[in-house]
Amino acid sequence: MSQSYNRGLIEDFGRWKEFSAGMWAWIFHKFTGWMLIGYLFTHIAVLSTAIGAASGDVALIQQETDVYTQTIQGLESLFIIRILEVGLLAVAVFHILNGIRLLMVDLGVGLTAQDKSFYASLVLTGIITVASVPTFLDGVAL
Amino acid sequence: MSTQQEQPKEPESQEAPEDPEMRGAESPQQERLKEKEQGLAQAEAVDESDVEGETVHLKVFRYDPEVEGKQEPRFDDFYVPFEKGMTVLDAVMYARDEFDSSLTFRHSCRQAVCGSDAFFVNGRQRLGCKTQISELEQPVRVEPLPHQEVVKDLVVDMDHFYDQMHAVEPYFQDEDTPATNDLEEQRQSPENREKIKMSSRCIWCGACMSSCNIAAGDNQYLGPAAINKAYKFAMDDREGAEIKEHRLRILEQEHGVWRCQTQFSCTEVCPKDIPLTEHIQELKREAVKKNLKFW
């Protein structure tokens, strides 16, 4: 809306300390959504370039230089990739849980508990992420 | 002192008796004010040294485009003696009556019915007359409602809010009024009354609209208050199906109910505890039902 003076960061996202649960849920949902879209396209780019046989070259397939497996093994041997995988899981789990919460909100179920369900999805995300760490960081050197 | 101007080097503390401007005051009124303020300041000094919390420290937003010294927005400090049961409105009224008569804000009924005194208090939209000072952290920051043009001090331009409220046709419409020889009243079932009860509590204070992030970014968005108003009539059984469809047509437009992102900001700040988000969500479902008729 129009303003007769500039209050700068007093308003909007500068007010993040005063945000309520619903506002944080909205921000996190947008953020995780964009992260997942970003991951999706990176995923497609990496995998499609990793398939050496994608060109249909029979000779290349017969050589058994399995570019795909090599790419995946190469990536998985990197510590940073494992860390990013944990992050991806956290982002995806939160997006799923909060998505269910939003579905409930759209159906008009439990609207009075909307803040509690947000905190619950946060806590659940945390637990699942922490629990996944041993699996994701298994057998990788720092 | 009604159009008080301040030097830039004195950005605050209008009530401070040591203010050189106050000493240099010439008019009898300012003399009297000076004496009064000095007396009050002494009382305050005693209070402050005595017990912490006896006075309320207010930081009030000041701005007036018509006065040269106030064109730059600033905060003024006021130390108001605390009384049990004091509300934010009481405190700013005291500050206006005793310290600075140019302090401008709207208020009328002082009992959360007229909806004039919605302020941005300590980072949240609240009704001044309904907010206890004792529940707030000090200093209490009192600002005009965000996302609305500030006219002067705590007064914001409500025209846009009222435009949105009127856009949903907030009045009862029915083609066929009951026959005069028949029943003259248009009776509502208790169940239906119960359904629209909360939505009818709106006092048009504009707190929800000000708290809404979407309304801040989209000037055409109807806003929680207007949609809630539409809910009140759309859910009223006494209105015909045709008029309900007409209401839903207004609401399902691009800047209608679908702009709501369910952040629950409006529901949280509403001084009348109206479940605004719930009502908006219900209207979304009604709009879908109207358009998707498989049966």
Chai-1 contact restraints between the chains, C-beta under 6 A:
chainA,res_idxA,chainB,res_idxB,connection_type,confidence,min_distance_angstrom,max_distance_angstrom,comment,restraint_id
A,M1,B,H147,contact,1.0,0.0,6.0,A-B,restraint_1
A,M1,B,N219,contact,1.0,0.0,6.0,A-B,restraint_2
A,S2,B,E149,contact,1.0,0.0,6.0,A-B,restraint_3
A,S4,B,E149,contact,1.0,0.0,6.0,A-B,restraint_4
A,S4,B,V150,contact,1.0,0.0,6.0,A-B,restraint_5
A,Y5,B,P73,contact,1.0,0.0,6.0,A-B,restraint_6
A,E11,B,P146,contact,1.0,0.0,6.0,A-B,restraint_7
A,E18,B,G123,contact,1.0,0.0,6.0,A-B,restraint_8
A,S20,B,E268,contact,1.0,0.0,6.0,A-B,restraint_9
A,G22,B,Q263,contact,1.0,0.0,6.0,A-B,restraint_10
A,G22,B,F264,contact,1.0,0.0,6.0,A-B,restraint_11
A,M23,B,Q263,contact,1.0,0.0,6.0,A-B,restraint_12
A,W26,B,Q261,contact,1.0,0.0,6.0,A-B,restraint_13
A,W26,B,Q263,contact,1.0,0.0,6.0,A-B,restraint_14
A,V105,B,T262,contact,1.0,0.0,6.0,A-B,restraint_15
A,G108,B,Q281,contact,1.0,0.0,6.0,A-B,restraint_16
A,L111,B,E278,contact,1.0,0.0,6.0,A-B,restraint_17
A,Q114,B,F264,contact,1.0,0.0,6.0,A-B,restraint_18
